Protein backbone atom coordinates (compact mmCIF):
# COMPACT_ATOMS: atom_id res chain seq x y z
CA UNK A 1 0.00 0.00 0.00
CA UNK A 2 1.02 3.56 -0.66
CA UNK A 3 0.33 6.67 1.39
CA UNK A 4 -1.77 9.47 -0.09
CA UNK A 5 -2.28 12.97 1.29
CA UNK A 6 -5.46 15.04 0.97
CA UNK A 7 -4.66 18.75 1.12
CA UNK A 8 -7.25 21.53 1.13
CA UNK A 9 -6.51 24.79 -0.63
CA UNK A 10 -8.23 28.03 -1.52
CA UNK A 11 -6.99 31.33 -2.89
CA UNK A 12 -5.93 32.42 0.59
CA UNK A 13 -5.39 29.19 2.56
CA UNK A 14 -3.61 25.88 2.34
CA UNK A 15 -4.31 23.13 4.86
CA UNK A 16 -1.64 20.42 4.74
CA UNK A 17 -2.51 16.81 5.41
CA UNK A 18 0.60 15.73 7.33
CA UNK A 19 -0.67 12.24 8.18
CA UNK A 20 -2.05 10.86 4.95
CA UNK A 21 -3.87 7.57 4.44
CA UNK A 22 -2.62 4.19 3.26
CA UNK A 23 -4.59 3.13 0.20
CA UNK A 24 -4.00 0.37 -2.35
CA UNK A 25 -3.71 2.54 -5.49
CA UNK A 26 -4.20 6.01 -7.03
CA UNK A 27 -7.69 5.16 -8.28
CA UNK A 28 -8.84 4.44 -4.73
CA UNK A 29 -7.30 7.73 -3.56
CA UNK A 30 -9.15 9.60 -6.30
CA UNK A 31 -12.43 7.98 -5.26
CA UNK A 32 -11.80 8.92 -1.63
CA UNK A 33 -11.15 12.55 -2.62
CA UNK A 34 -14.32 12.69 -4.71
CA UNK A 35 -16.37 11.24 -1.84
CA UNK A 36 -14.85 13.66 0.68
CA UNK A 37 -15.53 16.61 -1.61
CA UNK A 38 -19.17 15.58 -1.99
CA UNK A 39 -19.55 15.29 1.79
CA UNK A 40 -17.96 18.70 2.34
CA UNK A 41 -20.16 20.30 -0.29
CA UNK A 42 -23.23 19.02 1.53
CA UNK A 43 -22.09 19.84 5.05
CA UNK A 44 -19.41 22.20 6.18
CA UNK A 45 -19.25 24.45 3.14
CA UNK A 46 -22.57 26.13 3.84
CA UNK A 47 -20.67 27.95 6.60
CA UNK A 48 -18.05 29.56 4.32
CA UNK A 49 -18.57 32.53 1.99
CA UNK A 50 -19.89 31.59 -1.45
CA UNK A 51 -17.07 33.42 -3.19
CA UNK A 52 -14.53 31.03 -1.62
CA UNK A 53 -13.19 28.39 -3.97
CA UNK A 54 -11.76 25.31 -2.24
CA UNK A 55 -9.99 22.36 -3.83
CA UNK A 56 -8.89 18.98 -2.52
CA UNK A 57 -5.45 18.14 -3.92
CA UNK A 58 -4.34 14.52 -3.56
CA UNK A 59 -0.61 13.84 -3.57
CA UNK A 60 1.34 10.62 -3.43
CA UNK A 61 4.31 9.91 -1.17
CA UNK A 62 6.67 11.77 -3.50
CA UNK A 63 4.50 14.91 -3.37
CA UNK A 64 3.21 14.58 -6.92
CA UNK A 65 -0.39 15.74 -7.39
CA UNK A 66 -2.38 12.79 -8.70
CA UNK A 67 -5.89 14.26 -8.50
CA UNK A 68 -7.74 17.48 -7.72
CA UNK A 69 -11.40 18.06 -7.11
CA UNK A 70 -13.20 21.37 -6.55
CA UNK A 71 -15.64 21.81 -3.72
C-alpha positions in Angstrom: 0.0 0.0 0.0 1.0 3.6 -0.7 0.3 6.7 1.4 -1.8 9.5 -0.1 -2.3 13.0 1.3 -5.5 15.0 1.0 -4.7 18.7 1.1 -7.3 21.5 1.1 -6.5 24.8 -0.6 -8.2 28.0 -1.5 -7.0 31.3 -2.9 -5.9 32.4 0.6 -5.4 29.2 2.6 -3.6 25.9 2.3 -4.3 23.1 4.9 -1.6 20.4 4.7 -2.5 16.8 5.4 0.6 15.7 7.3 -0.7 12.2 8.2 -2.1 10.9 4.9 -3.9 7.6 4.4 -2.6 4.2 3.3 -4.6 3.1 0.2 -4.0 0.4 -2.4 -3.7 2.5 -5.5 -4.2 6.0 -7.0 -7.7 5.2 -8.3 -8.8 4.4 -4.7 -7.3 7.7 -3.6 -9.2 9.6 -6.3 -12.4 8.0 -5.3 -11.8 8.9 -1.6 -11.2 12.5 -2.6 -14.3 12.7 -4.7 -16.4 11.2 -1.8 -14.9 13.7 0.7 -15.5 16.6 -1.6 -19.2 15.6 -2.0 -19.5 15.3 1.8 -18.0 18.7 2.3 -20.2 20.3 -0.3 -23.2 19.0 1.5 -22.1 19.8 5.0 -19.4 22.2 6.2 -19.3 24.4 3.1 -22.6 26.1 3.8 -20.7 27.9 6.6 -18.1 29.6 4.3 -18.6 32.5 2.0 -19.9 31.6 -1.4 -17.1 33.4 -3.2 -14.5 31.0 -1.6 -13.2 28.4 -4.0 -11.8 25.3 -2.2 -10.0 22.4 -3.8 -8.9 19.0 -2.5 -5.4 18.1 -3.9 -4.3 14.5 -3.6 -0.6 13.8 -3.6 1.3 10.6 -3.4 4.3 9.9 -1.2 6.7 11.8 -3.5 4.5 14.9 -3.4 3.2 14.6 -6.9 -0.4 15.7 -7.4 -2.4 12.8 -8.7 -5.9 14.3 -8.5 -7.7 17.5 -7.7 -11.4 18.1 -7.1 -13.2 21.4 -6.6 -15.6 21.8 -3.7 
